[in-house]
Amino acid sequence: MKRLNIISLVFPLILWAIPCMALEKGAMLYHTSNNGEIYGQTDELKLPCSVLQAAFGDLKSGHAGLYIGGLRIIHAVLDGVVETASANFIPPEEVEKGVTYLGAKLPIDYDDPTKWSQERKDQIVLIAREQVGKGYDILFHKQTGPDSGDFTCVGLVEYVYEQAGYTVTPLGYYQGGQGGKSYMQTYNCESTLWLDWDGLNTIAYEVQFSMFNHPLDFCCGKEFEDHKFMFFPYTQYLQDTTEKVETDIPVSGGTNSGGGDGGCFIQTVKIWPFGPAFFTP
Amino acid sequence: MNILPVKFSTVIVCLILFVTSAVATADSDLEKNSLIAMDPGRNLRERTIAIYHLGACGDDRAAEPLLNILTDRTEPEGLRSNAARALADLGKARLRITSAFEAVYREKNAGDNLRYTILLCFGRMGAIESFALMSEALSDPNPMIRFKACQALGQLGGEASVQLLSTHLGHEEDTMVRAETVRALGSTKSLAAEKALIHLLISDPKPFVRWNAALMLKGFPSLGPEARSALNAALNDSSPIVRETVKGILR
């Protein structure tokens, strides 16, 4: 009887608390990769050299997802574009590896009803739902959609907003100089036959795509003017078209929803049938 | 004079060797990808990549391992979803694929995301043979299943789909699903769909649905007089976003 009383007291409280959670649908969520690291945050723009490192989740890409209300998110992970509980954004095993939540962001004018009507906010959710069930961009050839197999995590978020008429990160291809930063990395592992291989990696601050060089980049990345490019979550996170908002929903502690290894980007280099590929610049 | 036939035969031998080695490499790729994809001891990344390559290889024989993964209830849901997409990409053994999709969709404990993926695959494949299942999905208690079924029917297109979607609007209460039904109808760009959209633009109680009807009409290559008159009437809509969109179409 006592237990029943407690339940009857607690249950309405929970029901009352859920609608009071104020994070608006459409919020963009971000987290780091293992050990709180995310590509682009520090001056060292290092990419893993070997396929083995990459396979063990050393890409440090971080991750992005979209809050759609009702404690649900939609994000692009290894399983494809999935809808899941917000608590699955950072699964427990990733928390153990030091993955940390960066925060939630919304467009700067999101609270202006003349610009963001309820219908336009609902359209964010509708467009995101239309993408559920599509595949991940295994080779990073497109990254920002629109078809199955064309989305990375951050590319999905960008696409959804673009379809609702809002550019979070302007389209562009950063190759160094002003508007970002560059780093010369010397790769030396089995992928380079243990010879030094220099590559220029960048992070764009103002446009979507950052140029990178990698001994195995012939397979992956978006091609533009004979170079390979990636849209990194940290670039989108930096944009001043959005502002940070308080997160009052659970974003960790759930179960793994198919992302794994603390990052948006998954190792996709084909290592068979000839073994790790290599070439010299 | 005798050198030419020797050169010619060398070229032929080289060509044969090249073709044989290319076939052998393709065979060996298929075999290796199949083994990796089906090996539960491998990590999910490796298996997912192998599944992707199987779907992209265009070889009928890739259907077998992919179907094995898709129909194995002990496999993780995400891997099964990837196998479903790879099968839709492969497009071979079509009837086997669509019946396997239907069986998996009807599994008692099939995960939601796997079911959404299958519905989307039906649409991508233009799987008219699974029309009955898509129609049945419109009555599912889960609104997201109804949403994906509408989306798939829109991709499928055709008179029957338009008819079904229009009828569905008569009893669908979820605003998000209604809006997706409107978008699915609009994507068919048919005359019957245009009529349904006109009706919704004028009479649907939800501005979100009316707005999507206007957005879809905007995508039609040309509009009849009835549509133009409905758009003119919608210039006085109570919702500013509907009025704004309609103004843009009529401009």
Interface residues (C-beta under 8 A of the other chain):
Chain A: A55 V77 L78 D79 G80 V82 E83 T84 T114 S117 Q118 E119 R120 D122 Q123 V125 L126 R129 E130 V132 G133 K134 G135 Y136 I138 S148 G149 G258 G260 D261 I266 Q267 T268 K270 W272 P273
Chain B: T25 S28 D29 K32 I36 N43 L44 R45 E46 T48 I49 Y52 H53 P76 E77 G78 L79 S81 N82 R85 A88 D89 D112 N113 Y116 T117 I118 L119 L120 C121 R124 M144 F147 K148 Q151 T175 M176 A179 E180 R183 P207 F208 W211 N212 S239 P240 I241
